[in-house]
Amino acid sequence: MSLILNILNFVLGGFALTLGWLIATFISALLIITLPYTRSCWEITKMSLIPFGNDIVHVSYLEPKSNSANALGKLLNIIWFIFCGWWLCLAHIFVGIGQCLTLIGIPTGLAHFKLVPISLFPVGQRVVSKEIAELAKKHAAEKEFELKRHA
């Protein structure tokens, strides 16, 4: 089912969206100052190409890092939000609403809504399969439960 929805997304505008994010990835890789955002743009590119069957997970669920890496990610997200995030978020919302107005466009409109959080604050987000996302979130919840139980 997700294959059919991904093909529908590709045909109904996903190709243009993916191409735009791929160009943004290459530009961010070429410019030295935007190099920290290259991975984030690549993750958004993957999600825009294949939104069905994938989910967005924060990297802290997949590989816990030090607090300094989290602080740096938060700073980069604030800079992204100021210069790019808010208008990219609004663009995905408006395109999603426009596509949801048609019956055949509802699934692709929902795919745009899935891209809203990652386009707003992309640093530290990863695109993984739904199964891995569920396992990572479950493992993190079990770990937090154990910490609170023993505290």
N, C-alpha and C positions, 0 to 999 in steps of 0.2 A: 504493500500500500504506500509506504513512504517513497518508493521508487517512482510511482505514478505521480505523487504529489510533488516530488522534486523535479520531474520532467515538466509538469504543469507550471511550477514556479519559474523554471528556466525559460519557458516559452513566453510567459506573461510578464516579463520584465526582469526576471532574475538574472538573465544574461547581461543586461545593461548595468544592473546594480553590481554584479560580480566584476564586470570589467572596470567600472569606476573604482571599486575598492582595490582591485589589482593594480591599477595605475597609481592610486594613492600609496600602495605598498612600495612600488618601485621608486616613486618620488621620495618617500620617507627614507628609503635605503640609500638613495643618492645624496641627499642633503645630510651633512654631518650633524647638524643641530637636531634633526628630527629622527635620528637613528633609534633612539629608545622606543619610538612609536611603531617601528617596522613590524615587530611581532604582533602588536595589537591590531594593526591594519590587516595583517595576514590572517589572524583569527576571525576578523569580521568578514574577510573575503571567503574563508571556508564556510562560515555560517550563511552567507548570502548565496553561495553556490548550492549547498546541500543543507537547507534548514530543517527538513523533516527527517527524523531519526537521530538528530543531534541535539545537544543541549549545551548551555553555557554554564561553566563551573569556575568559581574562583580558584586560583592556583593554590591557595592555602588548604583547600580540600584535597588536592592531589599530591602536593609536596610541601609540607610546612617549611617555612623559611624563618629567618631571623626578623626581629622587629625593625631593624634598619631597612631591610628590603621592603617591608610593608610600608614604612614611612616614605621611602622614595617613590613607591608606586602611588601612594596617596597624593604626593606632591605632583607627580606627572599627570595624574587624573585631574587635578585641579587646573593645571595649565591647559590640558586638553579640553576640559569643559569650557574654559573662558574663550579659547580661540576656535574650537571646532565642534565640541560635543553638543552644545545646546541647539545649534541649527541643524546638525545631522539628525539629532533626536526628533526635532520637529518635522524634518523632511520625511523620516520613516513613519511618523504618526500620520501625516497628511496623505502620503502615498498609500499607507495601509487602510485609512478610512476610504479613500477613493476606490481602492480595489474591492473593499468589502461592500460597496454599493452595488456591485454586480454579483450575480449568483456564482458564476464560475471563478470569480476573483477572490472569493472569501478565503480559501486556503492560503493564497499568496499574500493577501492582506494580513492574515494572522502571522505569516512568516515575517512580515515587516515589523509587526508588534514585538516579535521575539528579538529583533535586532535593536530595539529601542534602548534597553539597558546597556548593552555592550557598546553601542555608539555613543552613549552618554559618558560612561566611565570604562574605557576598554583595557586599561593597563591592569594586568594581573588576572585577566579572564582567559579561559581556554575553552575551545570547542571540542567536545568529546561525544562519543556515542551516548545515547540515553542510558544504556545499561551501566556504563562506567560512571556516569554522573550519579545515578542512583546508588551505586556501591560506595562511591566516595562520600556522598552526603550521609549515607547510613553509617559508615565507619566513623566519620567525624561526630555524628550525633552519639554513637556508642561511647566514643572516647570522652566527650563532654559529660555524658551521664556518669561515667566511672569517676571522673574528676570531682563532680559535685557530690557523688555518693560517699566518697572517701574524705571529703572536706569537712 
